[in-house]
């Protein structure tokens, strides 16, 4: 079965600010098909052409929601676990983290460690 169609095939994204935490908070994504990836890349162009900060933020949140199927070890300020709810995504991240996550989603989970293994 192609990886993009297999619902059991996921990858995790850890933000740079969370690399040293134990356990690491992470976002869980399903792999995108080529067409979904293309649509996501096109959305990046829309973000670049946005006319306001609000529009940039809204389109970026829409983009990073593509393929998001969960998160792990996400705790609020009171240290209580935050259950997965895509509607809360905008409440968890700073704008810089949204942009970082966008780029990592486009990379489909190929992190620096994975790139080293491929070399």
C-alpha positions as CSV (number, residue, x, y, z in Angstrom):
1,X,0.0,0.0,0.0
2,X,1.4,3.4,-0.9
3,X,2.6,5.2,2.3
4,X,0.4,8.3,1.6
5,X,-2.7,6.1,1.7
6,X,-1.7,4.0,4.8
7,X,-3.4,5.6,7.9
8,X,-0.9,3.8,10.1
9,X,2.1,5.5,8.6
10,X,2.8,8.7,10.6
11,X,5.8,10.8,11.5
12,X,6.4,13.0,14.5
13,X,7.6,16.6,14.5
14,X,9.4,18.1,17.5
15,X,10.0,21.8,17.5
16,X,13.5,23.1,18.1
17,X,12.5,24.6,21.5
18,X,11.4,21.2,22.7
19,X,14.4,19.1,21.6
20,X,15.9,19.0,25.1
21,X,12.6,18.2,26.9
22,X,11.8,14.8,28.3
23,X,9.3,13.7,27.2
24,X,9.4,15.7,24.0
25,X,6.2,17.3,23.0
26,X,5.5,16.4,19.4
27,X,3.0,16.8,16.6
28,X,1.9,13.6,14.8
29,X,1.2,13.8,11.0
30,X,0.2,11.3,8.4
31,X,2.2,11.4,5.2
32,X,0.7,13.4,2.5
33,X,0.1,12.2,-1.0
34,X,1.9,14.1,-3.8
35,X,-1.2,16.0,-4.6
36,X,-1.8,17.0,-1.0
37,X,1.9,18.1,-0.7
38,X,1.5,20.2,-3.8
39,X,-1.6,21.8,-2.4
40,X,0.3,22.5,0.8
41,X,3.2,24.0,-1.1
42,X,0.7,26.2,-3.0
43,X,-0.7,27.4,0.3
44,X,2.8,28.6,1.2
45,X,2.7,30.8,-1.9
46,X,-0.7,32.2,-0.6
47,X,0.9,32.9,2.7
48,X,3.7,34.8,1.0
49,X,1.2,37.0,-0.8
50,X,-1.1,37.6,2.2
51,X,-1.9,41.2,2.8
52,X,-2.2,41.2,6.6
53,X,-0.6,39.5,9.6
54,X,-4.0,38.0,10.5
55,X,-4.3,36.5,7.0
56,X,-0.8,35.1,7.2
57,X,-1.6,33.5,10.6
58,X,-4.9,32.0,9.5
59,X,-3.5,30.5,6.3
60,X,-0.5,29.2,8.2
61,X,-2.7,27.5,10.8
62,X,-4.8,26.0,7.9
63,X,-1.6,24.7,6.3
64,X,-0.1,23.1,9.4
65,X,-3.5,21.4,10.1
66,X,-3.1,19.5,6.9
67,X,-2.3,15.9,7.8
68,X,-2.2,16.6,11.6
69,X,-3.7,13.5,13.4
70,X,-2.5,14.1,16.9
71,X,0.1,15.3,19.4
72,X,1.9,13.8,22.3
73,X,3.2,15.2,25.6
74,X,1.5,18.5,25.1
75,X,1.0,20.1,28.5
76,X,-0.5,23.4,29.4
77,X,0.8,26.0,31.9
78,X,-0.8,24.0,34.7
79,X,1.2,20.9,33.5
80,X,-2.0,19.1,32.7
81,X,-2.0,17.1,29.4
82,X,-3.8,18.9,26.6
83,X,-6.0,16.4,24.7
84,X,-5.7,16.5,20.9
85,X,-8.1,19.0,19.3
86,X,-7.2,20.6,16.0
87,X,-9.2,23.6,16.9
88,X,-6.7,24.3,19.8
89,X,-3.7,24.3,17.5
90,X,-3.6,28.1,17.3
91,X,-3.6,28.4,21.1
92,X,-0.5,26.2,21.5
93,X,2.0,27.9,19.2
94,X,3.8,31.2,18.7
95,X,3.9,32.6,15.2
96,X,7.6,31.5,14.9
97,X,6.6,28.0,15.9
98,X,3.8,28.0,13.4
99,X,6.3,28.9,10.7
100,X,8.8,26.2,11.8
101,X,6.1,23.6,11.9
102,X,4.9,24.6,8.4
103,X,8.4,24.0,7.0
104,X,8.8,20.7,8.8
105,X,5.4,19.5,7.5
106,X,6.5,20.4,4.0
107,X,9.6,18.3,4.6
108,X,7.3,15.3,5.4
109,X,9.2,14.4,8.6
110,X,12.7,14.2,7.1
111,X,14.7,15.7,9.9
112,X,18.5,16.4,10.1
113,X,19.1,13.0,11.6
114,X,17.2,11.2,8.8
115,X,19.0,13.2,6.2
116,X,22.4,12.1,7.7
117,X,21.2,8.5,7.4
118,X,20.3,9.0,3.8
119,X,23.7,10.4,3.0
